[in-house]
Amino acid sequence: MKIAFLTPEYPHSKTGNSGGLGTSIKNLAIGLLAQGVSVRVLVYGQKEDTYFDDNGIFIQQIKNVKFKGLSWFLTRKKIEQIIKDLHSKKEIDLVEAPDWTGITSFIKPKLCPVIVRLNGSDTYFCHLDNRPVKWINKFHEKRALKNADALISVSQFTADKTNFVFGLKKNFTIIPNPIDSGLFKADGLQHDLDKSILYFGSLIRKKGLLELPLIFNEVIEMSPDAKLILIGKDVRDIISGNSSTWQMMQNLFSEKAIKNVEYLGELPYEAIKEKIQQSNMCVFPSFAEAFPVSWLEAMSLEKPIVASNIGWANEMIDEGENGFLADPKDHVYYAKRIIDFLENENLRVEAGKAARNKIEAFFDIKVLANKNIEFYNKVINS
């Protein structure tokens, strides 16, 4: 079996910045490779047309076509031709693309099946974030979904919301994002946890970062020696126009709370993994996700999570067993859930172990690679 992934991002120094989408593709690619599947990643929006090998994963970089007014269309036609050629040479059996901005809206290579996987479209996130969506993005995203030969979603919640926002009645196969639990495994060392609470991810409104200071203000009142550590890229706020979400956050912390907050900015992969292990728990008060890889990473490292109680979260976390779910706008209750873990070591340890068990049983790459392979086989054979 030969699978191609079409994507605007991939986590490698040669391909530029990457977020959760690129990470989820790489995780799956590694799992497929281990099962004997040939994997090619087509990364568009690159500086040049070139190739390189990433530990057995063939990366093909694609430069967008520059032509005023027609760049979007000509780039899609260029990608379509690349897919046609690869399929005719029997170098790929199918291509999978994300729903984000609907890159496959005008890509319809004859004979080569095109799959779209929901990780959250722009239309989907705008709906969850109560923001207007650009009509052109919604147009392409809907067209891509309607033209796809098969559809996957990383969560049932994302599938249902996607059908709602586009007025569709599509059938989605639900296959969650995977994680390599062997790679994200606690090192077994004793770490000085020091009542630390960790958030890692982009500093952006939709992930609840303007609620987190108000939550932590309540935590400090109940536990004055608690510490909040923040890791991630500082993002411009799309609603206010402020160039720094971190700057907005600082104004929301109380004088007492801000003294116990540390923002470390962006850190490399290994450093984040170490910080997770050095923390008591992780907090994710997000309003807009599909099936976040960061949550999987924390759970795999045996860290309990206090997360938002919206849709997708119930498909990841079992309330009270491997984490707590709460409304990010209910600052007092959310803070109390944090305190429950912070002040009760037994509860924290047991929830962390349960989180790890959930990962191994349902979200490990060994489990999910096989589910993806079964799905791909059905599409190819049909």
FILOMI-679693 format. One record per residue (C-alpha): residue number from 1; residue in three letters; x, y, z. Coordinates in Angstrom, 1 decimal, always signed. Example, Ala and Ser with C-alpha at 12.3 -4.5 7.8 and 13.67 -1.06 7.14 Angstrom:
2
<1; "ALA"; <+12.3; -4.5; +7.8>>,
<2; "SER"; <+13.7; -1.1; +7.1>>,
# end
This chain:
382
<1; "MET"; <+0.0; +0.0; +0.0>>,
<2; "LYS"; <+1.3; +3.5; -0.9>>,
<3; "ILE"; <-0.3; +6.5; +0.8>>,
<4; "ALA"; <+0.3; +10.2; +0.1>>,
<5; "PHE"; <-0.6; +13.0; +2.5>>,
<6; "LEU"; <-1.2; +16.5; +1.1>>,
<7; "THR"; <-0.6; +19.1; +3.7>>,
<8; "PRO"; <+0.4; +22.8; +4.2>>,
<9; "GLU"; <+2.7; +21.9; +7.1>>,
<10; "TYR"; <+5.0; +19.1; +8.3>>,
<11; "PRO"; <+7.3; +19.2; +11.4>>,
<12; "HIS"; <+10.8; +19.4; +9.9>>,
<13; "SER"; <+13.4; +22.2; +9.7>>,
<14; "LYS"; <+13.3; +22.1; +5.9>>,
<15; "THR"; <+9.5; +22.6; +5.6>>,
<16; "GLY"; <+9.0; +25.5; +8.1>>,
<17; "ASN"; <+6.7; +25.9; +11.1>>,
<18; "SER"; <+4.2; +23.2; +11.9>>,
<19; "GLY"; <+1.3; +22.9; +14.4>>,
<20; "GLY"; <-0.9; +20.1; +15.5>>,
<21; "LEU"; <-2.0; +19.1; +11.9>>,
<22; "GLY"; <+1.6; +18.4; +10.8>>,
<23; "THR"; <+2.4; +16.5; +14.0>>,
<24; "SER"; <-0.7; +14.3; +13.6>>,
<25; "ILE"; <+0.3; +13.5; +10.0>>,
<26; "LYS"; <+3.9; +12.6; +11.0>>,
<27; "ASN"; <+2.6; +10.4; +13.9>>,
<28; "LEU"; <+0.4; +8.5; +11.5>>,
<29; "ALA"; <+3.1; +8.3; +8.9>>,
<30; "ILE"; <+5.5; +6.7; +11.3>>,
<31; "GLY"; <+2.9; +4.2; +12.4>>,
<32; "LEU"; <+2.0; +3.3; +8.8>>,
<33; "LEU"; <+5.7; +3.0; +7.9>>,
<34; "ALA"; <+6.1; +0.5; +10.8>>,
<35; "GLN"; <+3.3; -1.6; +9.2>>,
<36; "GLY"; <+5.0; -1.8; +5.9>>,
<37; "VAL"; <+3.0; +1.0; +4.2>>,
<38; "SER"; <+4.9; +3.4; +1.8>>,
<39; "VAL"; <+4.3; +7.0; +2.8>>,
<40; "ARG"; <+4.9; +10.2; +0.8>>,
<41; "VAL"; <+4.1; +13.6; +2.2>>,
<42; "LEU"; <+3.2; +16.4; -0.4>>,
<43; "VAL"; <+3.9; +19.7; +1.4>>,
<44; "TYR"; <+2.6; +22.7; -0.6>>,
<45; "GLY"; <+3.4; +26.4; +0.0>>,
<46; "GLN"; <+7.2; +25.7; -0.1>>,
<47; "LYS"; <+10.0; +27.9; -1.3>>,
<48; "GLU"; <+11.0; +25.4; -4.0>>,
<49; "ASP"; <+10.1; +22.1; -5.6>>,
<50; "THR"; <+12.4; +19.5; -4.1>>,
<51; "TYR"; <+12.6; +16.2; -2.2>>,
<52; "PHE"; <+14.1; +14.7; +0.9>>,
<53; "ASP"; <+13.9; +11.6; +3.1>>,
<54; "ASP"; <+12.7; +11.9; +6.7>>,
<55; "ASN"; <+13.6; +8.5; +8.2>>,
<56; "GLY"; <+11.8; +6.6; +5.6>>,
<57; "ILE"; <+9.0; +9.1; +4.9>>,
<58; "PHE"; <+9.4; +10.6; +1.5>>,
<59; "ILE"; <+8.8; +14.4; +1.6>>,
<60; "GLN"; <+8.0; +16.2; -1.6>>,
<61; "GLN"; <+8.0; +20.0; -1.3>>,
<62; "ILE"; <+5.8; +21.9; -3.7>>,
<63; "LYS"; <+6.2; +25.5; -4.6>>,
<64; "ASN"; <+2.9; +27.4; -5.1>>,
<65; "VAL"; <+2.3; +29.0; -8.5>>,
<66; "LYS"; <+2.5; +32.8; -8.4>>,
<67; "PHE"; <+0.1; +34.5; -10.8>>,
<68; "LYS"; <-2.0; +37.5; -9.8>>,
<69; "GLY"; <-5.6; +36.5; -9.2>>,
<70; "LEU"; <-5.1; +32.8; -10.3>>,
<71; "SER"; <-2.5; +31.5; -7.9>>,
<72; "TRP"; <-5.0; +29.5; -5.9>>,
<73; "PHE"; <-6.4; +27.8; -9.0>>,
<74; "LEU"; <-3.1; +27.2; -10.7>>,
<75; "THR"; <-1.5; +25.8; -7.6>>,
<76; "ARG"; <-4.4; +23.3; -7.2>>,
<77; "LYS"; <-4.0; +22.3; -10.9>>,
<78; "LYS"; <-0.2; +21.8; -10.3>>,
<79; "ILE"; <-0.9; +19.6; -7.3>>,
<80; "GLU"; <-3.6; +17.7; -9.3>>,
<81; "GLN"; <-1.1; +16.9; -12.0>>,
<82; "ILE"; <+1.6; +15.8; -9.5>>,
<83; "ILE"; <-1.0; +13.4; -8.0>>,
<84; "LYS"; <-2.1; +12.1; -11.4>>,
<85; "ASP"; <+1.6; +11.4; -12.4>>,
<86; "LEU"; <+2.4; +9.6; -9.1>>,
<87; "HIS"; <-0.8; +7.5; -9.4>>,
<88; "SER"; <-0.2; +6.6; -13.0>>,
<89; "LYS"; <+3.4; +5.5; -12.2>>,
<90; "LYS"; <+1.9; +3.4; -9.3>>,
<91; "GLU"; <+3.9; +5.4; -6.8>>,
<92; "ILE"; <+0.7; +6.1; -4.7>>,
<93; "ASP"; <-2.6; +4.4; -4.3>>,
<94; "LEU"; <-4.5; +7.3; -2.8>>,
<95; "VAL"; <-4.0; +10.8; -1.4>>,
<96; "GLU"; <-5.3; +12.2; +1.9>>,
<97; "ALA"; <-5.8; +15.9; +2.5>>,
<98; "PRO"; <-7.0; +18.0; +5.5>>,
<99; "ASP"; <-10.2; +20.0; +5.6>>,
<100; "TRP"; <-8.4; +23.2; +6.4>>,
<101; "THR"; <-9.1; +25.8; +3.6>>,
<102; "GLY"; <-10.2; +23.0; +1.3>>,
<103; "ILE"; <-7.1; +22.5; -0.8>>,
<104; "THR"; <-8.7; +19.7; -2.8>>,
<105; "SER"; <-11.7; +21.8; -3.8>>,
<106; "PHE"; <-10.5; +21.9; -7.4>>,
<107; "ILE"; <-8.3; +18.8; -7.3>>,
<108; "LYS"; <-9.9; +15.7; -8.9>>,
<109; "PRO"; <-7.3; +13.4; -10.3>>,
<110; "LYS"; <-8.8; +10.6; -12.4>>,
<111; "LEU"; <-8.6; +7.1; -10.9>>,
<112; "CYS"; <-6.7; +8.3; -7.8>>,
<113; "PRO"; <-9.0; +8.3; -4.7>>,
<114; "VAL"; <-9.0; +11.5; -2.6>>,
<115; "ILE"; <-9.7; +11.3; +1.1>>,
<116; "VAL"; <-10.4; +14.4; +3.3>>,
<117; "ARG"; <-9.7; +14.1; +7.1>>,
<118; "LEU"; <-11.3; +16.5; +9.5>>,
<119; "ASN"; <-8.9; +18.1; +11.9>>,
<120; "GLY"; <-11.0; +21.3; +12.0>>,
<121; "SER"; <-11.7; +23.6; +9.0>>,
<122; "ASP"; <-11.5; +27.3; +9.2>>,
<123; "THR"; <-15.3; +27.4; +9.0>>,
<124; "TYR"; <-15.5; +24.9; +11.9>>,
<125; "PHE"; <-13.2; +26.9; +14.1>>,
<126; "CYS"; <-14.8; +30.2; +13.3>>,
<127; "HIS"; <-18.2; +28.7; +14.3>>,
<128; "LEU"; <-16.8; +27.5; +17.7>>,
<129; "ASP"; <-15.0; +30.8; +18.2>>,
<130; "ASN"; <-18.1; +32.9; +17.3>>,
<131; "ARG"; <-16.2; +34.7; +14.5>>,
<132; "PRO"; <-17.2; +35.4; +10.9>>,
<133; "VAL"; <-15.5; +33.1; +8.3>>,
<134; "LYS"; <-14.1; +34.2; +5.0>>,
<135; "TRP"; <-16.6; +33.2; +2.3>>,
<136; "ILE"; <-13.8; +31.9; +0.1>>,
<137; "ASN"; <-12.5; +29.5; +2.7>>,
<138; "LYS"; <-16.0; +28.2; +3.4>>,
<139; "PHE"; <-16.6; +27.8; -0.4>>,
<140; "HIS"; <-13.4; +25.8; -0.9>>,
<141; "GLU"; <-13.9; +23.7; +2.3>>,
<142; "LYS"; <-17.5; +22.7; +1.4>>,
<143; "ARG"; <-16.6; +21.9; -2.2>>,
<144; "ALA"; <-13.6; +19.7; -1.0>>,
<145; "LEU"; <-15.9; +17.8; +1.3>>,
<146; "LYS"; <-18.5; +17.3; -1.4>>,
<147; "ASN"; <-15.9; +16.1; -3.9>>,
<148; "ALA"; <-14.0; +13.7; -1.7>>,
<149; "ASP"; <-14.2; +10.0; -2.4>>,
<150; "ALA"; <-14.2; +9.2; +1.4>>,
<151; "LEU"; <-14.2; +11.2; +4.6>>,
<152; "ILE"; <-12.6; +10.7; +8.0>>,
<153; "SER"; <-13.0; +12.7; +11.2>>,
<154; "VAL"; <-10.8; +12.7; +14.3>>,
<155; "SER"; <-13.8; +13.0; +16.5>>,
<156; "GLN"; <-17.6; +12.5; +16.3>>,
<157; "PHE"; <-18.1; +16.1; +17.6>>,
<158; "THR"; <-16.1; +17.5; +14.7>>,
<159; "ALA"; <-18.0; +15.4; +12.2>>,
<160; "ASP"; <-21.3; +16.5; +13.6>>,
<161; "LYS"; <-20.4; +20.2; +13.7>>,
<162; "THR"; <-18.9; +20.1; +10.3>>,
<163; "ASN"; <-22.1; +18.7; +8.8>>,
<164; "PHE"; <-24.0; +21.4; +10.6>>,
<165; "VAL"; <-21.9; +24.4; +9.6>>,
<166; "PHE"; <-21.9; +23.4; +5.9>>,
<167; "GLY"; <-25.5; +22.1; +5.8>>,
<168; "LEU"; <-24.3; +18.6; +4.8>>,
<169; "LYS"; <-25.3; +15.1; +5.7>>,
<170; "LYS"; <-22.0; +13.3; +5.0>>,
<171; "ASN"; <-21.0; +10.0; +6.6>>,
<172; "PHE"; <-17.6; +10.2; +8.4>>,
<173; "THR"; <-15.5; +7.3; +9.6>>,
<174; "ILE"; <-14.2; +8.3; +13.1>>,
<175; "ILE"; <-10.5; +7.6; +13.6>>,
<176; "PRO"; <-8.9; +9.7; +16.4>>,
<177; "ASN"; <-5.4; +11.3; +16.1>>,
<178; "PRO"; <-2.7; +8.9; +17.2>>,
<179; "ILE"; <+0.3; +9.2; +19.4>>,
<180; "ASP"; <+3.4; +7.0; +19.8>>,
<181; "SER"; <+3.1; +6.1; +23.5>>,
<182; "GLY"; <+6.5; +4.5; +23.4>>,
<183; "LEU"; <+8.0; +7.9; +22.5>>,
<184; "PHE"; <+5.9; +9.8; +25.0>>,
<185; "LYS"; <+6.7; +7.7; +28.0>>,
<186; "ALA"; <+7.5; +9.0; +31.5>>,
<187; "ASP"; <+11.3; +8.6; +32.2>>,
<188; "GLY"; <+10.7; +7.2; +35.7>>,
<189; "LEU"; <+12.9; +9.8; +37.4>>,
<190; "GLN"; <+11.8; +11.8; +40.4>>,
<191; "HIS"; <+11.0; +15.4; +39.4>>,
<192; "ASP"; <+10.6; +18.4; +41.7>>,
<193; "LEU"; <+7.0; +19.2; +40.8>>,
<194; "ASP"; <+6.8; +22.3; +43.0>>,
<195; "LYS"; <+3.0; +22.8; +42.7>>,
<196; "SER"; <+3.3; +23.6; +39.0>>,
<197; "ILE"; <+0.5; +23.8; +36.5>>,
<198; "LEU"; <+1.4; +23.6; +32.8>>,
<199; "TYR"; <-0.2; +24.9; +29.7>>,
<200; "PHE"; <+1.5; +24.3; +26.3>>,
<201; "GLY"; <+0.2; +25.3; +22.9>>,
<202; "SER"; <-0.3; +28.5; +21.1>>,
<203; "LEU"; <-1.2; +31.5; +23.2>>,
<204; "ILE"; <-4.5; +32.4; +21.5>>,
<205; "ARG"; <-8.0; +33.3; +22.4>>,
<206; "LYS"; <-9.7; +30.2; +21.0>>,
<207; "LYS"; <-7.7; +28.0; +23.3>>,
<208; "GLY"; <-9.1; +29.8; +26.4>>,
<209; "LEU"; <-5.9; +31.8; +27.1>>,
<210; "LEU"; <-7.9; +34.9; +28.1>>,
<211; "GLU"; <-9.9; +32.8; +30.6>>,
<212; "LEU"; <-6.8; +31.1; +32.1>>,
<213; "PRO"; <-5.5; +34.2; +34.0>>,
<214; "LEU"; <-8.9; +34.6; +35.6>>,
<215; "ILE"; <-8.9; +30.9; +36.5>>,
<216; "PHE"; <-5.4; +31.1; +38.0>>,
<217; "ASN"; <-6.4; +34.2; +40.0>>,
<218; "GLU"; <-8.9; +31.9; +41.8>>,
<219; "VAL"; <-6.3; +29.1; +42.2>>,
<220; "ILE"; <-3.9; +31.5; +43.9>>,
<221; "GLU"; <-6.5; +32.5; +46.4>>,
<222; "MET"; <-6.9; +28.8; +47.4>>,
<223; "SER"; <-3.3; +27.8; +47.0>>,
<224; "PRO"; <-0.9; +30.8; +47.2>>,
<225; "ASP"; <+2.2; +28.8; +46.3>>,
<226; "ALA"; <+0.8; +27.4; +43.0>>,
<227; "LYS"; <+2.8; +28.1; +39.9>>,
<228; "LEU"; <+1.5; +28.5; +36.3>>,
<229; "ILE"; <+4.0; +27.8; +33.5>>,
<230; "LEU"; <+3.1; +28.7; +29.9>>,
<231; "ILE"; <+4.8; +27.4; +26.8>>,
<232; "GLY"; <+4.0; +28.3; +23.2>>,
<233; "LYS"; <+3.9; +30.8; +20.4>>,
<234; "ASP"; <+2.4; +34.2; +21.3>>,
<235; "VAL"; <-0.3; +34.8; +18.7>>,
<236; "ARG"; <-1.9; +38.0; +17.5>>,
<237; "ASP"; <-5.5; +38.4; +18.7>>,
<238; "ILE"; <-7.8; +38.3; +15.7>>,
<239; "ILE"; <-10.7; +39.9; +17.4>>,
<240; "SER"; <-9.1; +42.9; +19.2>>,
<241; "GLY"; <-6.2; +43.3; +16.7>>,
<242; "ASN"; <-3.7; +43.2; +19.6>>,
<243; "SER"; <-0.4; +41.9; +18.3>>,
<244; "SER"; <+0.2; +39.9; +21.5>>,
<245; "THR"; <-2.2; +37.6; +23.4>>,
<246; "TRP"; <+0.5; +37.3; +26.1>>,
<247; "GLN"; <+0.3; +41.1; +26.7>>,
<248; "MET"; <-3.5; +40.8; +27.0>>,
<249; "MET"; <-3.2; +38.0; +29.5>>,
<250; "GLN"; <-0.8; +39.9; +31.7>>,
<251; "ASN"; <-3.4; +42.6; +32.3>>,
<252; "LEU"; <-5.9; +40.0; +33.5>>,
<253; "PHE"; <-3.7; +38.4; +36.2>>,
<254; "SER"; <-4.1; +39.7; +39.8>>,
<255; "GLU"; <-1.0; +41.3; +41.4>>,
<256; "LYS"; <-0.7; +38.2; +43.6>>,
<257; "ALA"; <-1.1; +35.7; +40.7>>,
<258; "ILE"; <+1.3; +37.3; +38.1>>,
<259; "LYS"; <+4.2; +36.8; +40.5>>,
<260; "ASN"; <+3.7; +33.0; +40.2>>,
<261; "VAL"; <+3.4; +32.9; +36.4>>,
<262; "GLU"; <+6.3; +32.1; +34.0>>,
<263; "TYR"; <+6.0; +32.3; +30.2>>,
<264; "LEU"; <+8.8; +30.4; +28.5>>,
<265; "GLY"; <+7.9; +31.2; +24.9>>,
<266; "GLU"; <+8.4; +28.5; +22.2>>,
<267; "LEU"; <+10.5; +25.5; +23.2>>,
<268; "PRO"; <+11.9; +22.6; +21.3>>,
<269; "TYR"; <+10.2; +19.2; +21.4>>,
<270; "GLU"; <+12.4; +17.6; +24.0>>,
<271; "ALA"; <+12.3; +20.6; +26.3>>,
<272; "ILE"; <+8.4; +20.5; +26.3>>,
<273; "LYS"; <+8.4; +16.8; +27.1>>,
<274; "GLU"; <+10.7; +17.5; +30.1>>,
<275; "LYS"; <+8.5; +20.4; +31.3>>,
<276; "ILE"; <+5.4; +18.2; +31.1>>,
<277; "GLN"; <+7.1; +15.6; +33.4>>,
<278; "GLN"; <+8.1; +18.4; +35.8>>,
<279; "SER"; <+4.5; +19.6; +36.2>>,
<280; "ASN"; <+1.8; +18.3; +38.5>>,
<281; "MET"; <-0.8; +18.6; +35.8>>,
<282; "CYS"; <-1.7; +20.2; +32.5>>,
<283; "VAL"; <-4.6; +22.6; +31.8>>,
<284; "PHE"; <-6.3; +23.1; +28.5>>,
<285; "PRO"; <-9.3; +25.5; +28.8>>,
<286; "SER"; <-9.9; +25.5; +25.1>>,
<287; "PHE"; <-13.1; +26.6; +23.2>>,
<288; "ALA"; <-12.1; +25.2; +19.8>>,
<289; "GLU"; <-10.4; +21.9; +19.1>>,
<290; "ALA"; <-10.9; +18.8; +17.0>>,
<291; "PHE"; <-8.8; +16.2; +18.7>>,
<292; "PRO"; <-5.8; +18.0; +20.2>>,
<293; "VAL"; <-2.4; +16.2; +20.0>>,
<294; "SER"; <-1.1; +18.2; +23.1>>,
<295; "TRP"; <-3.8; +16.5; +25.3>>,
<296; "LEU"; <-2.6; +13.1; +24.1>>,
<297; "GLU"; <+1.0; +14.0; +24.8>>,
<298; "ALA"; <+0.2; +15.0; +28.4>>,
<299; "MET"; <-2.0; +11.9; +29.0>>,
<300; "SER"; <+0.7; +9.6; +27.6>>,
<301; "LEU"; <+3.2; +11.1; +30.0>>,
<302; "GLU"; <+0.8; +10.2; +32.9>>,
<303; "LYS"; <-0.3; +13.8; +33.6>>,
<304; "PRO"; <-3.9; +14.4; +34.6>>,
<305; "ILE"; <-5.7; +17.1; +32.7>>,
<306; "VAL"; <-8.2; +19.8; +33.7>>,
<307; "ALA"; <-9.8; +20.6; +30.3>>,
<308; "SER"; <-12.8; +22.3; +28.8>>,
<309; "ASN"; <-16.0; +20.4; +28.8>>,
<310; "ILE"; <-16.9; +20.9; +25.2>>,
<311; "GLY"; <-17.8; +18.2; +22.7>>,
<312; "TRP"; <-14.6; +16.6; +21.6>>,
<313; "ALA"; <-13.2; +16.5; +25.3>>,
<314; "ASN"; <-15.7; +13.8; +26.2>>,
<315; "GLU"; <-14.2; +11.5; +23.5>>,
<316; "MET"; <-10.8; +11.9; +25.1>>,
<317; "ILE"; <-11.2; +12.2; +28.8>>,
<318; "ASP"; <-13.4; +10.2; +31.2>>,
<319; "GLU"; <-14.5; +12.7; +33.8>>,
<320; "GLY"; <-13.1; +12.0; +37.3>>,
<321; "GLU"; <-11.1; +9.0; +36.1>>,
<322; "ASN"; <-8.2; +10.3; +34.0>>,
<323; "GLY"; <-9.0; +14.0; +34.2>>,
<324; "PHE"; <-11.6; +16.7; +35.0>>,
<325; "LEU"; <-13.8; +18.6; +32.5>>,
<326; "ALA"; <-15.1; +22.1; +33.3>>,
<327; "ASP"; <-16.5; +25.2; +31.7>>,
<328; "PRO"; <-13.6; +27.6; +31.1>>,
<329; "LYS"; <-15.9; +30.5; +31.8>>,
<330; "ASP"; <-16.8; +29.2; +35.3>>,
<331; "HIS"; <-13.5; +30.4; +36.7>>,
<332; "VAL"; <-14.2; +29.3; +40.3>>,
<333; "TYR"; <-15.3; +25.8; +39.5>>,
<334; "TYR"; <-12.4; +25.3; +37.0>>,
<335; "ALA"; <-10.0; +26.5; +39.7>>,
<336; "LYS"; <-11.4; +24.1; +42.2>>,
<337; "ARG"; <-10.8; +21.2; +39.8>>,
<338; "ILE"; <-7.2; +22.3; +39.5>>,
<339; "ILE"; <-6.9; +22.4; +43.3>>,
<340; "ASP"; <-8.3; +18.9; +43.6>>,
<341; "PHE"; <-5.3; +17.6; +41.7>>,
<342; "LEU"; <-2.8; +20.1; +43.2>>,
<343; "GLU"; <-3.6; +19.2; +46.8>>,
<344; "ASN"; <-4.2; +15.4; +46.4>>,
<345; "GLU"; <-1.2; +13.5; +45.3>>,
<346; "ASN"; <-2.9; +10.1; +45.3>>,
<347; "LEU"; <-5.8; +11.4; +43.1>>,
<348; "ARG"; <-3.2; +13.0; +40.8>>,
<349; "VAL"; <-1.1; +9.9; +40.4>>,
<350; "GLU"; <-4.0; +7.6; +39.9>>,
<351; "ALA"; <-5.6; +9.9; +37.3>>,
<352; "GLY"; <-2.2; +10.1; +35.5>>,
<353; "LYS"; <-1.9; +6.3; +35.4>>,
<354; "ALA"; <-5.5; +6.0; +34.1>>,
<355; "ALA"; <-4.7; +8.6; +31.4>>,
<356; "ARG"; <-1.7; +6.6; +30.2>>,
<357; "ASN"; <-3.9; +3.4; +30.1>>,
<358; "LYS"; <-6.5; +5.2; +28.0>>,
<359; "ILE"; <-3.8; +6.2; +25.5>>,
<360; "GLU"; <-2.4; +2.7; +25.2>>,
<361; "ALA"; <-5.8; +1.1; +24.8>>,
<362; "PHE"; <-7.4; +3.6; +22.3>>,
<363; "PHE"; <-5.0; +6.2; +20.9>>,
<364; "ASP"; <-1.7; +4.5; +20.5>>,
<365; "ILE"; <-0.3; +4.5; +17.0>>,
<366; "LYS"; <-0.1; +0.7; +16.9>>,
<367; "VAL"; <-3.9; +0.5; +17.4>>,
<368; "LEU"; <-4.8; +3.4; +15.1>>,
<369; "ALA"; <-2.4; +2.6; +12.3>>,
<370; "ASN"; <-4.3; -0.6; +11.7>>,
<371; "LYS"; <-7.6; +1.2; +11.7>>,
<372; "ASN"; <-6.4; +3.6; +9.1>>,
<373; "ILE"; <-5.0; +0.8; +7.0>>,
<374; "GLU"; <-8.3; -1.0; +7.0>>,
<375; "PHE"; <-10.0; +2.2; +6.0>>,
<376; "TYR"; <-7.6; +2.8; +3.1>>,
<377; "ASN"; <-8.0; -0.7; +1.9>>,
<378; "LYS"; <-11.8; -0.3; +1.7>>,
<379; "VAL"; <-11.4; +2.9; -0.3>>,
<380; "ILE"; <-8.8; +1.5; -2.7>>,
<381; "ASN"; <-10.8; -1.7; -3.3>>,
<382; "SER"; <-14.0; +0.2; -3.9>>,
# end
